[in-house]
């Protein structure tokens, strides 16, 4: 009941609870219900409260069979699930982050997505997008008369999430990077779903996706076909705030040439395709370059298609903003500009590092920042008001003076508002983990921007959240993110318990300014298991039952209920996918490290448990052969077993060497 009295409890939820109580009084007066009323009403109220699916079913069943007690059960669970949540409505500045795409265009985008998945059977689905002007939260409803499934969403991306519900929850299918398994009942044999039974509202305004490094670790060589698949994946899972970083070098080329720099200046500034992430963040200059004009033009054209498709779903793309990093030639064209050189980064010499930073307090900063946004608007048609900029990613500012850092923050933000007065600055908080950043420094940087005009990404919140130690980022809204992957490393890994609980701890944190959830892996196309689990949480107000979810996962992914498959994934979920460590050096296995006598990969699990899971999979090899996804997983688990065994053998090898024993070596 404490949560019920929390002042941050939304008016919508309070009205919902009052409505339920009123319904109980009315029901008590009538003494009996019709079966359909009890089922659909309880199911809808439970959904609105964020009650897990299995509890919703229990509530509906109790209401249908016992009448009033079932409704009382719903009330109790709703009260228990009344988690205080901040929404974009708490920050008026964020109201500009709404799609401009007409509802009819969003409907068409979802219909075309459905067609890409089910082909000619798209005619058995009806899609409508009806924006909710009274709320900024996404919601979807699914109904069915047995022949046609109707999906209604407040945005196209919400409707796409509703279609995902149909494919996975309703029809037992599966969507992942490794592949999809789609199964539809015979035409005319859909389950009948009454209005109100499936009515889902996401508890958070934003669902963020990608990492500034993903462009280099994963998507650098993608063509449009692969991007189309990824945007479909985003929409199906409900992501409405992804990074859109392609083509920015072509934009910068136009900006810098207009400012008087030469193409030679840019050739030594832009990194090569696989290293663009770190060149963009000001870590390196020119490494792997120069970029041919064909690359610049091709990526700009690709970016336009990406933005058009994202926006067609009602997705709000995050464009890059000016963080201050400039080519070395900038000092020749503007000799009076306040430009300093950052320290070297990684193991790079200053030939390719020690990049140039234009002081955000220099008047030129706003000029460059505004021209960058203006050029993007000219190329992309319009701006969506949100921009990512990280001035000190893995870099140390020249001064720890809070006033200096506050001025830097004001300068970067002014570089956005000089052209877009409604600009929202999206900034990563990962740098706050470094010793330089004390509480005074963090507070100075964050509070220099008007409250609500900056969104902070708590990038590694599943392992080391920053919001608790910063009083919820000193009042700035933040997005709770699971980073999971570092360096594009492949290998089984996850923190399933930390993700399952951490997300809701952040929502219930006293004074929480959380406005979204996010997935931010440096590299993707690995560990479908943990990403599917995370995606299952995004439209919920409460934790998942892990065991039940795992059982459904293997059944939906492979299309068969099998005790061995279930046992394998249950074991992996409790061990290798449930790391308790806060370190990020997972999957630095012996085969992928440089030779050394002192290798010590971080292993947080009993490697023999992975072998046991592998054997469970092998025990149903005949069933596995019928599924591409099962064969994929069997190979992936086999690779992990071999990786773990390599460390076992490595330790024996080192021990034999230290004993100077040829016998032990053999």
Beta strands, then each sheet from edge to edge (+ up, - down):
strand 1: 125-129
strand 2: 139-144
strand 3: 149-153
strand 4: 193-201
strand 5: 206-209
strand 6: 241-242
strand 7: 319-320
strand 8: 325-326
strand 9: 339-341
strand 10: 356-358
strand 11: 386-388
strand 12: 424-428
strand 13: 454-458
strand 14: 477-482
strand 15: 514-519
sheet 1: 1+ 3+ 2- 4+
sheet 2: 6+ 5+ 15+ 14+ 13+ 12+ 11+ 7+
sheet 3: 8+ 10- 9+
end
